[in-house]
Amino acid sequence: MHGAQSSNAVSTLVSRDASGNFAAGTITATLDGNATNVTGTVAIANGGTGANTAANARTALDVPQNVGALANKIACWKDTNTLSYCTAIDTTTANGDCTCN
């Protein structure tokens, strides 16, 4: 195509290589469907964690760091900042109230 370039040039038509690929800087678009591979950090506002490690994601999402001790237990909030586990469940109540450790 006349005027198409394989280089990353502003305001020009793009020439694709034999595989259908092209080089570009920042591409702005709306994605319909699912992204299978994402490079970089996805902001919390966009459905991501806002972090690049699991530990930083837990911090960003305000998830307690040490939940390993809760494996195979029912978790409960002991107070506003402390995640713990149920030591007893009252099955006589409609909600199955938990006695938090």
C-alpha positions as CSV (number, residue, x, y, z in Angstrom):
1,M,0.0,0.0,0.0
2,H,1.4,3.4,-1.0
3,G,2.7,5.4,2.0
4,A,2.5,2.4,4.5
5,Q,5.6,2.1,6.7
6,S,7.0,-0.6,8.8
7,S,8.5,1.9,11.2
8,N,6.7,3.5,14.1
9,A,5.9,6.8,12.5
10,V,3.2,9.2,13.6
11,S,0.2,9.7,11.3
12,T,1.2,7.1,8.7
13,L,-0.4,3.9,7.5
14,V,1.0,0.8,9.1
15,S,2.7,-1.9,7.1
16,R,2.5,-5.4,8.7
17,D,5.2,-8.0,8.5
18,A,4.7,-11.5,7.0
19,S,3.2,-12.6,10.3
20,G,0.7,-9.8,10.5
21,N,2.6,-7.9,13.2
22,F,3.6,-4.3,13.4
23,A,5.7,-2.1,15.8
24,A,4.0,0.6,17.8
25,G,4.5,2.7,20.8
26,T,1.3,3.3,22.9
27,I,-1.9,2.1,21.3
28,T,-5.1,3.5,22.7
29,A,-8.2,1.4,22.1
30,T,-11.3,-0.2,23.8
31,L,-10.9,-3.9,24.3
32,D,-14.0,-6.0,23.7
33,G,-13.7,-9.5,25.1
34,N,-11.0,-10.9,27.3
35,A,-7.3,-10.2,27.4
36,T,-5.3,-13.4,27.7
37,N,-1.9,-11.8,28.4
38,V,-1.4,-8.5,30.2
39,T,2.0,-6.9,30.7
40,G,2.2,-4.3,33.5
41,T,0.0,-3.5,36.4
42,V,-3.7,-3.2,36.1
43,A,-5.2,-0.5,38.3
44,I,-7.8,-1.5,41.0
45,A,-10.3,0.8,39.3
46,N,-9.9,-1.3,36.1
47,G,-10.4,-4.6,37.8
48,G,-6.8,-5.3,38.7
49,T,-4.9,-5.3,42.0
50,G,-2.8,-2.2,41.5
51,A,0.3,-4.2,42.3
52,N,3.0,-6.3,40.7
53,T,3.4,-8.9,43.5
54,A,1.0,-11.0,45.6
55,A,2.1,-9.3,48.8
56,N,1.7,-5.8,47.4
57,A,-1.7,-6.8,46.0
58,R,-2.9,-8.0,49.4
59,T,-1.7,-4.6,50.8
60,A,-3.4,-2.6,48.1
61,L,-6.7,-4.6,48.5
62,D,-6.4,-4.5,52.3
63,V,-6.3,-8.2,52.7
64,P,-4.5,-9.6,55.8
65,Q,-1.0,-10.9,55.1
66,N,-0.9,-14.0,57.3
67,V,-3.9,-16.1,56.3
68,G,-2.0,-19.4,56.1
69,A,-3.1,-20.4,59.6
70,L,-6.7,-20.2,58.4
71,A,-6.4,-23.1,56.0
72,N,-9.4,-25.4,56.3
73,K,-11.1,-23.1,58.9
74,I,-14.0,-20.7,58.7
75,A,-12.6,-17.2,58.8
76,C,-14.1,-14.4,60.9
77,W,-13.1,-10.8,61.9
78,K,-12.1,-10.8,65.5
79,D,-12.1,-7.0,65.4
80,T,-11.9,-4.3,62.7
81,N,-8.3,-5.2,61.8
82,T,-7.8,-8.8,62.9
83,L,-8.8,-11.8,60.7
84,S,-9.1,-15.0,62.8
85,Y,-11.1,-18.2,62.6
86,C,-14.2,-19.7,64.2
87,T,-13.7,-21.8,67.3
88,A,-17.4,-22.8,67.5
89,I,-20.5,-22.3,65.3
90,D,-23.9,-22.0,66.9
91,T,-26.2,-24.1,64.6
92,T,-29.3,-23.1,66.6
93,T,-29.3,-19.6,65.0
94,A,-30.5,-18.8,61.6
95,N,-27.1,-17.4,60.5
96,G,-25.0,-20.1,62.2
97,D,-23.2,-17.5,64.4
98,C,-19.5,-18.0,64.8
99,T,-17.5,-17.6,68.0
100,C,-14.4,-15.9,66.8
101,N,-11.0,-17.0,68.2
